[in-house]
Amino acid sequence: MRVKIYVTLKEGILDPQGKAVKHSLHSLGYTSVEDVRVGKYIEIEIDDTAKEKLDPQIKEMCNKLLSNPIIEDFRYEIEK
Amino acid sequence: MRVKIYVTLKEGILDPQGKAVKHSLHSLGYTSVEDVRVGKYIEIEIDDTAKEKLDPQIKEMCNKLLSNPIIEDFRYEIEK
């Protein structure tokens, strides 16, 4: 089973990497870019576990290791 | 308009960050995790440009700055 996890900074948290990318895009001439936020995209291959066990497991992984719950949000999709 | 960009390592390219995350997940007890790949997730707010102009512009941004086309693939979604 494949799980796709998206980790993004919470709204209101400053994103210096995104700001740097925005400035680089402006210098390249893409001045219509108004804002850039950079996050993480994680793909996990996981052994076939029962769906009802998988959901809490993924939330736990995200909270313990894959994201910093103080400054980041996460969402995920499970693909068969 | 919001554009969501996903940058991932091409298949076959070694992902040491993913490997490290996999090992950490195993040490935390999630031994059913078989593989982890880590990529980037980028959200761009862009001024309302005509859709037919936006598509090539985003591809260009990805190839020039946001991804390394030699080792990375990208895909994107445009949200109104």
Backbone of each chain as nested JSON, in Angstrom:
{
  "chains": [
    {"id": "A", "residues": [
      {"number": 1, "name": "MET", "atoms": {"N": [0.843, -1.185, 0.0], "CA": [0.0, 0.0, 0.0], "C": [0.885, 1.243, 0.0]}},
      {"number": 2, "name": "ARG", "atoms": {"N": [0.494, 2.26, -0.741], "CA": [1.308, 3.47, -0.792], "C": [0.575, 4.621, -0.096]}},
      {"number": 3, "name": "VAL", "atoms": {"N": [1.3, 5.311, 0.782], "CA": [0.729, 6.459, 1.484], "C": [1.488, 7.707, 1.048]}},
      {"number": 4, "name": "LYS", "atoms": {"N": [0.737, 8.732, 0.658], "CA": [1.36, 10.006, 0.27], "C": [1.096, 11.024, 1.352]}},
      {"number": 5, "name": "ILE", "atoms": {"N": [2.158, 11.584, 1.897], "CA": [2.028, 12.51, 3.017], "C": [2.544, 13.885, 2.6]}},
      {"number": 6, "name": "TYR", "atoms": {"N": [1.755, 14.897, 2.908], "CA": [2.135, 16.275, 2.59], "C": [2.317, 17.022, 3.896]}},
      {"number": 7, "name": "VAL", "atoms": {"N": [3.493, 17.567, 4.119], "CA": [3.758, 18.318, 5.339], "C": [3.974, 19.779, 4.96]}},
      {"number": 8, "name": "THR", "atoms": {"N": [3.186, 20.654, 5.548], "CA": [3.311, 22.084, 5.226], "C": [3.419, 22.898, 6.503]}},
      {"number": 9, "name": "LEU", "atoms": {"N": [4.05, 24.045, 6.4], "CA": [4.114, 24.944, 7.545], "C": [2.72, 25.468, 7.845]}},
      {"number": 10, "name": "LYS", "atoms": {"N": [2.401, 25.603, 9.115], "CA": [1.118, 26.177, 9.501], "C": [1.034, 27.608, 9.004]}},
      {"number": 11, "name": "GLU", "atoms": {"N": [-0.198, 28.054, 8.759], "CA": [-0.384, 29.438, 8.332], "C": [0.153, 30.383, 9.408]}},
      {"number": 12, "name": "GLY", "atoms": {"N": [0.802, 31.433, 8.985], "CA": [1.317, 32.395, 9.948], "C": [2.758, 32.119, 10.346]}},
      {"number": 13, "name": "ILE", "atoms": {"N": [3.233, 30.901, 10.05], "CA": [4.634, 30.582, 10.348], "C": [5.494, 31.059, 9.181]}},
      {"number": 14, "name": "LEU", "atoms": {"N": [6.516, 31.816, 9.499], "CA": [7.403, 32.371, 8.473], "C": [8.113, 31.259, 7.709]}},
      {"number": 15, "name": "ASP", "atoms": {"N": [8.2, 31.396, 6.385], "CA": [8.822, 30.377, 5.554], "C": [9.991, 30.992, 4.784]}},
      {"number": 16, "name": "PRO", "atoms": {"N": [11.186, 31.037, 5.384], "CA": [12.322, 31.684, 4.726], "C": [12.712, 31.0, 3.414]}},
      {"number": 17, "name": "GLN", "atoms": {"N": [12.567, 29.68, 3.363], "CA": [12.905, 28.966, 2.122], "C": [11.962, 29.388, 0.988]}},
      {"number": 18, "name": "GLY", "atoms": {"N": [10.679, 29.482, 1.325], "CA": [9.693, 29.93, 0.339], "C": [9.984, 31.343, -0.13]}},
      {"number": 19, "name": "LYS", "atoms": {"N": [10.373, 32.199, 0.803], "CA": [10.701, 33.579, 0.463], "C": [11.895, 33.617, -0.498]}},
      {"number": 20, "name": "ALA", "atoms": {"N": [12.9, 32.788, -0.227], "CA": [14.091, 32.746, -1.089], "C": [13.706, 32.29, -2.498]}},
      {"number": 21, "name": "VAL", "atoms": {"N": [12.837, 31.26, -2.568], "CA": [12.41, 30.761, -3.874], "C": [11.631, 31.845, -4.618]}},
      {"number": 22, "name": "LYS", "atoms": {"N": [10.777, 32.562, -3.891], "CA": [9.993, 33.638, -4.516], "C": [10.922, 34.695, -5.116]}},
      {"number": 23, "name": "HIS", "atoms": {"N": [11.929, 35.089, -4.349], "CA": [12.857, 36.102, -4.849], "C": [13.62, 35.604, -6.072]}},
      {"number": 24, "name": "SER", "atoms": {"N": [14.01, 34.325, -6.04], "CA": [14.712, 33.763, -7.207], "C": [13.8, 33.754, -8.429]}},
      {"number": 25, "name": "LEU", "atoms": {"N": [12.541, 33.391, -8.223], "CA": [11.601, 33.38, -9.353], "C": [11.422, 34.794, -9.911]}},
      {"number": 26, "name": "HIS", "atoms": {"N": [11.352, 35.784, -9.008], "CA": [11.238, 37.174, -9.465], "C": [12.46, 37.569, -10.29]}},
      {"number": 27, "name": "SER", "atoms": {"N": [13.653, 37.178, -9.802], "CA": [14.867, 37.555, -10.56], "C": [14.906, 36.87, -11.916]}},
      {"number": 28, "name": "LEU", "atoms": {"N": [14.266, 35.707, -12.026], "CA": [14.221, 35.026, -13.317], "C": [13.143, 35.626, -14.235]}},
      {"number": 29, "name": "GLY", "atoms": {"N": [12.382, 36.596, -13.706], "CA": [11.396, 37.273, -14.55], "C": [9.955, 36.865, -14.293]}},
      {"number": 30, "name": "TYR", "atoms": {"N": [9.74, 35.911, -13.376], "CA": [8.364, 35.479, -13.074], "C": [7.777, 36.383, -12.001]}},
      {"number": 31, "name": "THR", "atoms": {"N": [7.478, 37.611, -12.387], "CA": [7.075, 38.601, -11.391], "C": [5.614, 38.445, -10.985]}},
      {"number": 32, "name": "SER", "atoms": {"N": [4.879, 37.572, -11.682], "CA": [3.476, 37.377, -11.308], "C": [3.338, 36.442, -10.094]}},
      {"number": 33, "name": "VAL", "atoms": {"N": [4.447, 35.867, -9.661], "CA": [4.429, 35.001, -8.471], "C": [4.256, 35.867, -7.221]}},
      {"number": 34, "name": "GLU", "atoms": {"N": [3.205, 35.596, -6.462], "CA": [2.916, 36.431, -5.298], "C": [3.393, 35.825, -3.987]}},
      {"number": 35, "name": "ASP", "atoms": {"N": [3.352, 34.504, -3.911], "CA": [3.777, 33.86, -2.67], "C": [4.221, 32.431, -2.959]}},
      {"number": 36, "name": "VAL", "atoms": {"N": [5.211, 31.964, -2.213], "CA": [5.685, 30.59, -2.352], "C": [5.812, 29.987, -0.955]}},
      {"number": 37, "name": "ARG", "atoms": {"N": [5.307, 28.779, -0.782], "CA": [5.498, 28.043, 0.476], "C": [6.113, 26.705, 0.116]}},
      {"number": 38, "name": "VAL", "atoms": {"N": [7.125, 26.318, 0.864], "CA": [7.79, 25.055, 0.576], "C": [7.501, 24.056, 1.692]}},
      {"number": 39, "name": "GLY", "atoms": {"N": [7.101, 22.877, 1.324], "CA": [6.831, 21.831, 2.304], "C": [7.502, 20.534, 1.9]}},
      {"number": 40, "name": "LYS", "atoms": {"N": [7.137, 19.458, 2.586], "CA": [7.711, 18.153, 2.285], "C": [6.642, 17.239, 1.715]}},
      {"number": 41, "name": "TYR", "atoms": {"N": [7.088, 16.34, 0.849], "CA": [6.206, 15.356, 0.26], "C": [6.856, 13.996, 0.499]}},
      {"number": 42, "name": "ILE", "atoms": {"N": [6.184, 13.127, 1.207], "CA": [6.781, 11.848, 1.598], "C": [5.912, 10.701, 1.095]}},
      {"number": 43, "name": "GLU", "atoms": {"N": [6.535, 9.769, 0.399], "CA": [5.818, 8.568, -0.043], "C": [6.292, 7.378, 0.762]}},
      {"number": 44, "name": "ILE", "atoms": {"N": [5.357, 6.661, 1.347], "CA": [5.699, 5.486, 2.143], "C": [5.044, 4.246, 1.549]}},
      {"number": 45, "name": "GLU", "atoms": {"N": [5.861, 3.22, 1.322], "CA": [5.327, 1.904, 0.954], "C": [5.156, 1.128, 2.248]}},
      {"number": 46, "name": "ILE", "atoms": {"N": [3.966, 0.638, 2.494], "CA": [3.72, -0.036, 3.762], "C": [3.034, -1.374, 3.515]}},
      {"number": 47, "name": "ASP", "atoms": {"N": [3.421, -2.321, 4.313], "CA": [2.867, -3.664, 4.242], "C": [1.346, -3.6, 4.384]}},
      {"number": 48, "name": "ASP", "atoms": {"N": [0.664, -4.474, 3.691], "CA": [-0.801, -4.459, 3.757], "C": [-1.303, -4.627, 5.197]}},
      {"number": 49, "name": "THR", "atoms": {"N": [-1.702, -3.52, 5.782], "CA": [-2.268, -3.56, 7.119], "C": [-3.759, -3.256, 6.959]}},
      {"number": 50, "name": "ALA", "atoms": {"N": [-4.553, -3.655, 7.911], "CA": [-5.975, -3.317, 7.836], "C": [-6.114, -1.797, 7.861]}},
      {"number": 51, "name": "LYS", "atoms": {"N": [-6.976, -1.277, 6.988], "CA": [-7.178, 0.167, 6.854], "C": [-7.442, 0.842, 8.204]}},
      {"number": 52, "name": "GLU", "atoms": {"N": [-8.239, 0.178, 9.063], "CA": [-8.595, 0.827, 10.341], "C": [-7.412, 0.898, 11.301]}},
      {"number": 53, "name": "LYS", "atoms": {"N": [-6.402, 0.052, 11.055], "CA": [-5.178, 0.139, 11.862], "C": [-4.206, 1.142, 11.244]}},
      {"number": 54, "name": "LEU", "atoms": {"N": [-4.265, 1.272, 9.917], "CA": [-3.31, 2.105, 9.195], "C": [-3.504, 3.58, 9.527]}},
      {"number": 55, "name": "ASP", "atoms": {"N": [-4.754, 4.026, 9.553], "CA": [-5.04, 5.451, 9.783], "C": [-4.379, 5.993, 11.059]}},
      {"number": 56, "name": "PRO", "atoms": {"N": [-4.624, 5.373, 12.225], "CA": [-3.978, 5.905, 13.436], "C": [-2.46, 5.767, 13.393]}},
      {"number": 57, "name": "GLN", "atoms": {"N": [-1.967, 4.714, 12.719], "CA": [-0.524, 4.501, 12.623], "C": [0.143, 5.649, 11.856]}},
      {"number": 58, "name": "ILE", "atoms": {"N": [-0.483, 6.05, 10.764], "CA": [0.114, 7.121, 9.955], "C": [0.082, 8.439, 10.715]}},
      {"number": 59, "name": "LYS", "atoms": {"N": [-1.034, 8.712, 11.387], "CA": [-1.113, 9.941, 12.185], "C": [-0.013, 9.968, 13.234]}},
      {"number": 60, "name": "GLU", "atoms": {"N": [0.222, 8.817, 13.864], "CA": [1.25, 8.707, 14.881], "C": [2.639, 8.965, 14.293]}},
      {"number": 61, "name": "MET", "atoms": {"N": [2.926, 8.331, 13.149], "CA": [4.219, 8.541, 12.47], "C": [4.429, 10.018, 12.171]}},
      {"number": 62, "name": "CYS", "atoms": {"N": [3.373, 10.675, 11.681], "CA": [3.494, 12.092, 11.32], "C": [3.764, 12.931, 12.561]}},
      {"number": 63, "name": "ASN", "atoms": {"N": [3.051, 12.651, 13.637], "CA": [3.216, 13.462, 14.839], "C": [4.54, 13.208, 15.549]}},
      {"number": 64, "name": "LYS", "atoms": {"N": [5.029, 11.969, 15.453], "CA": [6.255, 11.632, 16.171], "C": [7.509, 11.959, 15.388]}},
      {"number": 65, "name": "LEU", "atoms": {"N": [7.453, 11.773, 14.064], "CA": [8.705, 11.854, 13.305], "C": [8.644, 12.727, 12.054]}},
      {"number": 66, "name": "LEU", "atoms": {"N": [7.565, 12.578, 11.286], "CA": [7.6, 13.173, 9.942], "C": [7.279, 14.66, 9.933]}},
      {"number": 67, "name": "SER", "atoms": {"N": [6.557, 15.136, 10.936], "CA": [6.268, 16.568, 10.985], "C": [6.545, 17.08, 12.389]}},
      {"number": 68, "name": "ASN", "atoms": {"N": [6.683, 18.372, 12.489], "CA": [6.792, 19.024, 13.786], "C": [5.429, 19.665, 14.079]}},
      {"number": 69, "name": "PRO", "atoms": {"N": [4.619, 19.033, 14.92], "CA": [3.221, 19.464, 15.088], "C": [3.071, 20.893, 15.623]}},
      {"number": 70, "name": "ILE", "atoms": {"N": [4.155, 21.448, 16.154], "CA": [4.058, 22.818, 16.668], "C": [3.99, 23.827, 15.526]}},
      {"number": 71, "name": "ILE", "atoms": {"N": [4.753, 23.563, 14.464], "CA": [4.778, 24.553, 13.376], "C": [4.267, 23.997, 12.046]}},
      {"number": 72, "name": "GLU", "atoms": {"N": [3.987, 22.686, 11.995], "CA": [3.601, 22.101, 10.706], "C": [2.256, 21.363, 10.767]}},
      {"number": 73, "name": "ASP", "atoms": {"N": [1.576, 21.383, 9.647], "CA": [0.367, 20.573, 9.458], "C": [0.715, 19.432, 8.518]}},
      {"number": 74, "name": "PHE", "atoms": {"N": [-0.079, 18.359, 8.587], "CA": [0.101, 17.313, 7.585], "C": [-1.252, 16.827, 7.112]}},
      {"number": 75, "name": "ARG", "atoms": {"N": [-1.24, 16.289, 5.894], "CA": [-2.4, 15.556, 5.408], "C": [-1.863, 14.379, 4.612]}},
      {"number": 76, "name": "TYR", "atoms": {"N": [-2.703, 13.371, 4.415], "CA": [-2.201, 12.197, 3.697], "C": [-3.307, 11.536, 2.89]}},
      {"number": 77, "name": "GLU", "atoms": {"N": [-2.861, 10.759, 1.902], "CA": [-3.781, 9.97, 1.068], "C": [-3.269, 8.541, 1.07]}},
      {"number": 78, "name": "ILE", "atoms": {"N": [-4.207, 7.596, 1.141], "CA": [-3.807, 6.187, 1.08], "C": [-4.209, 5.639, -0.283]}},
      {"number": 79, "name": "GLU", "atoms": {"N": [-3.218, 5.082, -0.988], "CA": [-3.48, 4.468, -2.297], "C": [-3.349, 2.967, -2.184]}},
      {"number": 80, "name": "LYS", "atoms": {"N": [-4.249, 2.278, -2.805], "CA": [-4.147, 0.797, -2.763], "C": [-3.061, 0.34, -3.713]}}
    ]},
    {"id": "B", "residues": [
      {"number": 1, "name": "MET", "atoms": {"N": [-4.48, 32.554, -8.274], "CA": [-4.494, 31.146, -8.614], "C": [-3.417, 30.415, -7.82]}},
      {"number": 2, "name": "ARG", "atoms": {"N": [-3.731, 29.215, -7.368], "CA": [-2.741, 28.468, -6.594], "C": [-2.252, 27.256, -7.394]}},
      {"number": 3, "name": "VAL", "atoms": {"N": [-0.925, 27.09, -7.425], "CA": [-0.335, 25.941, -8.107], "C": [0.364, 25.067, -7.076]}},
      {"number": 4, "name": "LYS", "atoms": {"N": [0.066, 23.769, -7.1], "CA": [0.717, 22.828, -6.189], "C": [1.71, 21.996, -6.983]}},
      {"number": 5, "name": "ILE", "atoms": {"N": [2.958, 22.028, -6.577], "CA": [4.008, 21.34, -7.321], "C": [4.632, 20.249, -6.443]}},
      {"number": 6, "name": "TYR", "atoms": {"N": [4.76, 19.069, -7.016], "CA": [5.353, 17.936, -6.302], "C": [6.649, 17.562, -7.009]}},
      {"number": 7, "name": "VAL", "atoms": {"N": [7.745, 17.608, -6.291], "CA": [9.039, 17.259, -6.875], "C": [9.528, 15.977, -6.206]}},
      {"number": 8, "name": "THR", "atoms": {"N": [9.794, 14.972, -7.004], "CA": [10.24, 13.683, -6.45], "C": [11.498, 13.226, -7.171]}},
      {"number": 9, "name": "LEU", "atoms": {"N": [12.306, 12.445, -6.482], "CA": [13.478, 11.852, -7.126], "C": [13.02, 10.85, -8.173]}},
      {"number": 10, "name": "LYS", "atoms": {"N": [13.725, 10.813, -9.293], "CA": [13.417, 9.828, -10.328], "C": [13.628, 8.428, -9.763]}},
      {"number": 11, "name": "GLU", "atoms": {"N": [12.895, 7.486, -10.332], "CA": [13.062, 6.109, -9.901], "C": [14.513, 5.663, -10.16]}},
      {"number": 12, "name": "GLY", "atoms": {"N": [15.068, 4.917, -9.244], "CA": [16.436, 4.434, -9.426], "C": [17.467, 5.347, -8.805]}},
      {"number": 13, "name": "ILE", "atoms": {"N": [17.075, 6.594, -8.502], "CA": [18.008, 7.514, -7.846], "C": [17.962, 7.237, -6.339]}},
      {"number": 14, "name": "LEU", "atoms": {"N": [19.125, 7.056, -5.767], "CA": [19.227, 6.757, -4.341], "C": [18.686, 7.917, -3.505]}},
      {"number": 15, "name": "ASP", "atoms": {"N": [17.93, 7.597, -2.464], "CA": [17.336, 8.624, -1.616], "C": [17.805, 8.419, -0.162]}},
      {"number": 16, "name": "PRO", "atoms": {"N": [18.964, 8.985, 0.19], "CA": [19.505, 8.759, 1.547], "C": [18.591, 9.309, 2.635]}},
      {"number": 17, "name": "GLN", "atoms": {"N": [17.91, 10.424, 2.35], "CA": [16.992, 11.006, 3.351], "C": [15.834, 10.046, 3.61]}},
      {"number": 18, "name": "GLY", "atoms": {"N": [15.314, 9.464, 2.535], "CA": [14.231, 8.5, 2.672], "C": [14.678, 7.275, 3.453]}},
      {"number": 19, "name": "LYS", "atoms": {"N": [15.907, 6.844, 3.178], "CA": [16.458, 5.689, 3.879], "C": [16.566, 5.971, 5.376]}},
      {"number": 20, "name": "ALA", "atoms": {"N": [17.03, 7.172, 5.711], "CA": [17.172, 7.555, 7.121], "C": [15.802, 7.571, 7.805]}},
      {"number": 21, "name": "VAL", "atoms": {"N": [14.808, 8.112, 7.116], "CA": [13.458, 8.157, 7.692], "C": [12.924, 6.749, 7.898]}},
      {"number": 22, "name": "LYS", "atoms": {"N": [13.172, 5.877, 6.928], "CA": [12.72, 4.489, 7.04], "C": [13.341, 3.822, 8.272]}},
      {"number": 23, "name": "HIS", "atoms": {"N": [14.644, 4.029, 8.462], "CA": [15.297, 3.423, 9.616], "C": [14.745, 3.974, 10.924]}},
      {"number": 24, "name": "SER", "atoms": {"N": [14.497, 5.274, 10.957], "CA": [13.922, 5.867, 12.169], "C": [12.539, 5.281, 12.442]}},
      {"number": 25, "name": "LEU", "atoms": {"N": [11.74, 5.113, 11.394], "CA": [10.401, 4.544, 11.585], "C": [10.513, 3.113, 12.11]}},
      {"number": 26, "name": "HIS", "atoms": {"N": [11.471, 2.363, 11.576], "CA": [11.674, 0.998, 12.074], "C": [12.044, 1.002, 13.556]}},
      {"number": 27, "name": "SER", "atoms": {"N": [12.952, 1.939, 13.93], "CA": [13.361, 1.956, 15.359], "C": [12.191, 2.361, 16.245]}},
      {"number": 28, "name": "LEU", "atoms": {"N": [11.254, 3.13, 15.702], "CA": [10.079, 3.5, 16.498], "C": [9.062, 2.357, 16.55]}},
      {"number": 29, "name": "GLY", "atoms": {"N": [9.33, 1.272, 15.828], "CA": [8.447, 0.117, 15.904], "C": [7.547, -0.078, 14.69]}},
      {"number": 30, "name": "TYR", "atoms": {"N": [7.639, 0.828, 13.709], "CA": [6.792, 0.702, 12.51], "C": [7.521, -0.166, 11.488]}},
      {"number": 31, "name": "THR", "atoms": {"N": [7.603, -1.455, 11.776], "CA": [8.422, -2.335, 10.946], "C": [7.714, -2.747, 9.655]}},
      {"number": 32, "name": "SER", "atoms": {"N": [6.442, -2.401, 9.526], "CA": [5.737, -2.736, 8.284], "C": [6.063, -1.748, 7.165]}},
      {"number": 33, "name": "VAL", "atoms": {"N": [6.813, -0.695, 7.482], "CA": [7.223, 0.272, 6.45], "C": [8.304, -0.354, 5.577]}},
      {"number": 34, "name": "GLU", "atoms": {"N": [8.042, -0.412, 4.276], "CA": [8.981, -1.083, 3.374], "C": [9.897, -0.125, 2.636]}},
      {"number": 35, "name": "ASP", "atoms": {"N": [9.373, 1.055, 2.335], "CA": [10.195, 2.018, 1.606], "C": [9.682, 3.428, 1.877]}},
      {"number": 36, "name": "VAL", "atoms": {"N": [10.613, 4.381, 1.904], "CA": [10.232, 5.784, 2.086], "C": [10.985, 6.617, 1.052]}},
      {"number": 37, "name": "ARG", "atoms": {"N": [10.299, 7.509, 0.393], "CA": [10.935, 8.452, -0.533], "C": [10.527, 9.855, -0.09]}},
      {"number": 38, "name": "VAL", "atoms": {"N": [11.493, 10.746, -0.02], "CA": [11.189, 12.107, 0.42], "C": [11.335, 13.062, -0.754]}},
      {"number": 39, "name": "GLY", "atoms": {"N": [10.335, 13.896, -0.952], "CA": [10.386, 14.887, -2.02], "C": [10.003, 16.262, -1.504]}},
      {"number": 40, "name": "LYS", "atoms": {"N": [9.79, 17.177, -2.426], "CA": [9.393, 18.529, -2.045], "C": [7.972, 18.816, -2.496]}},
      {"number": 41, "name": "TYR", "atoms": {"N": [7.307, 19.643, -1.714], "CA": [5.954, 20.061, -2.061], "C": [5.954, 21.59, -2.037]}},
      {"number": 42, "name": "ILE", "atoms": {"N": [5.637, 22.206, -3.147], "CA": [5.736, 23.66, -3.251], "C": [4.389, 24.242, -3.659]}},
      {"number": 43, "name": "GLU", "atoms": {"N": [3.921, 25.21, -2.898], "CA": [2.684, 25.905, -3.254], "C": [3.021, 27.31, -3.733]}},
      {"number": 44, "name": "ILE", "atoms": {"N": [2.527, 27.659, -4.894], "CA": [2.79, 28.988, -5.453], "C": [1.474, 29.716, -5.668]}},
      {"number": 45, "name": "GLU", "atoms": {"N": [1.402, 30.941, -5.133], "CA": [0.279, 31.819, -5.454], "C": [0.708, 32.663, -6.635]}},
      {"number": 46, "name": "ILE", "atoms": {"N": [-0.087, 32.653, -7.687], "CA": [0.335, 33.361, -8.895], "C": [-0.817, 34.221, -9.397]}},
      {"number": 47, "name": "ASP", "atoms": {"N": [-0.436, 35.38, -9.898], "CA": [-1.384, 36.332, -10.439], "C": [-2.196, 35.666, -11.552]}},
      {"number": 48, "name": "ASP", "atoms": {"N": [-3.434, 36.039, -11.644], "CA": [-4.291, 35.436, -12.663], "C": [-3.722, 35.639, -14.065]}},
      {"number": 49, "name": "THR", "atoms": {"N": [-3.135, 34.567, -14.561], "CA": [-2.598, 34.599, -15.921], "C": [-3.508, 33.681, -16.734]}},
      {"number": 50, "name": "ALA", "atoms": {"N": [-3.53, 33.869, -18.043], "CA": [-4.316, 32.965, -18.865], "C": [-3.758, 31.552, -18.704]}},
      {"number": 51, "name": "LYS", "atoms": {"N": [-4.652, 30.578, -18.575], "CA": [-4.27, 29.187, -18.356], "C": [-3.256, 28.698, -19.388]}},
      {"number": 52, "name": "GLU", "atoms": {"N": [-3.46, 29.099, -20.649], "CA": [-2.571, 28.59, -21.709], "C": [-1.164, 29.188, -21.604]}},
      {"number": 53, "name": "LYS", "atoms": {"N": [-1.052, 30.313, -20.896], "CA": [0.28, 30.886, -20.663], "C": [0.891, 30.284, -19.394]}},
      {"number": 54, "name": "LEU", "atoms": {"N": [0.015, 29.916, -18.456], "CA": [0.478, 29.447, -17.151], "C": [1.204, 28.103, -17.26]}},
      {"number": 55, "name": "ASP", "atoms": {"N": [0.628, 27.198, -18.037], "CA": [1.197, 25.849, -18.156], "C": [2.68, 25.856, -18.552]}},
      {"number": 56, "name": "PRO", "atoms": {"N": [3.039, 26.502, -19.67], "CA": [4.465, 26.501, -20.03], "C": [5.322, 27.256, -19.013]}},
      {"number": 57, "name": "GLN", "atoms": {"N": [4.73, 28.277, -18.385], "CA": [5.474, 29.06, -17.395], "C": [5.867, 28.185, -16.194]}},
      {"number": 58, "name": "ILE", "atoms": {"N": [4.922, 27.377, -15.726], "CA": [5.2, 26.534, -14.565], "C": [6.227, 25.462, -14.917]}},
      {"number": 59, "name": "LYS", "atoms": {"N": [6.092, 24.878, -16.093], "CA": [7.088, 23.883, -16.521], "C": [8.481, 24.504, -16.542]}},
      {"number": 60, "name": "GLU", "atoms": {"N": [8.549, 25.729, -17.053], "CA": [9.828, 26.438, -17.131], "C": [10.399, 26.678, -15.735]}},
      {"number": 61, "name": "MET", "atoms": {"N": [9.556, 27.162, -14.816], "CA": [9.993, 27.397, -13.432], "C": [10.547, 26.119, -12.826]}},
      {"number": 62, "name": "CYS", "atoms": {"N": [9.847, 25.006, -13.058], "CA": [10.269, 23.731, -12.475], "C": [11.604, 23.303, -13.046]}},
      {"number": 63, "name": "ASN", "atoms": {"N": [11.768, 23.443, -14.357], "CA": [13.003, 22.995, -14.987], "C": [14.186, 23.892, -14.654]}},
      {"number": 64, "name": "LYS", "atoms": {"N": [13.902, 25.184, -14.474], "CA": [14.997, 26.119, -14.241], "C": [15.395, 26.221, -12.778]}},
      {"number": 65, "name": "LEU", "atoms": {"N": [14.411, 26.127, -11.885], "CA": [14.713, 26.454, -10.494], "C": [14.206, 25.428, -9.473]}},
      {"number": 66, "name": "LEU", "atoms": {"N": [12.976, 24.982, -9.651], "CA": [12.345, 24.235, -8.561], "C": [12.758, 22.767, -8.506]}},
      {"number": 67, "name": "SER", "atoms": {"N": [13.164, 22.23, -9.635], "CA": [13.615, 20.837, -9.611], "C": [14.936, 20.73, -10.353]}},
      {"number": 68, "name": "ASN", "atoms": {"N": [15.608, 19.64, -10.145], "CA": [16.815, 19.322, -10.899], "C": [16.435, 18.236, -11.897]}},
      {"number": 69, "name": "PRO", "atoms": {"N": [16.227, 18.624, -13.164], "CA": [15.651, 17.677, -14.133], "C": [16.51, 16.434, -14.369]}},
      {"number": 70, "name": "ILE", "atoms": {"N": [17.764, 16.474, -13.959], "CA": [18.622, 15.303, -14.165], "C": [18.237, 14.172, -13.203]}},
      {"number": 71, "name": "ILE", "atoms": {"N": [17.893, 14.538, -11.981], "CA": [17.592, 13.483, -11.0], "C": [16.16, 13.539, -10.468]}},
      {"number": 72, "name": "GLU", "atoms": {"N": [15.414, 14.594, -10.829], "CA": [14.071, 14.735, -10.253], "C": [12.98, 14.846, -11.31]}},
      {"number": 73, "name": "ASP", "atoms": {"N": [11.811, 14.368, -10.944], "CA": [10.601, 14.552, -11.742], "C": [9.711, 15.556, -11.031]}},
      {"number": 74, "name": "PHE", "atoms": {"N": [8.828, 16.182, -11.764], "CA": [7.841, 17.028, -11.094], "C": [6.473, 16.837, -11.729]}},
      {"number": 75, "name": "ARG", "atoms": {"N": [5.452, 17.102, -10.928], "CA": [4.097, 17.195, -11.47], "C": [3.407, 18.327, -10.746]}},
      {"number": 76, "name": "TYR", "atoms": {"N": [2.348, 18.848, -11.332], "CA": [1.695, 19.986, -10.68], "C": [0.202, 19.978, -10.941]}},
      {"number": 77, "name": "GLU", "atoms": {"N": [-0.501, 20.678, -10.054], "CA": [-1.952, 20.859, -10.192], "C": [-2.228, 22.348, -10.105]}},
      {"number": 78, "name": "ILE", "atoms": {"N": [-3.151, 22.82, -10.923], "CA": [-3.535, 24.229, -10.859], "C": [-4.918, 24.322, -10.237]}},
      {"number": 79, "name": "GLU", "atoms": {"N": [-5.009, 25.104, -9.162], "CA": [-6.302, 25.314, -8.501], "C": [-6.758, 26.722, -8.778]}},
      {"number": 80, "name": "LYS", "atoms": {"N": [-8.039, 26.863, -9.036], "CA": [-8.568, 28.22, -9.283], "C": [-8.748, 28.931, -7.958]}}
    ]}
  ]
}
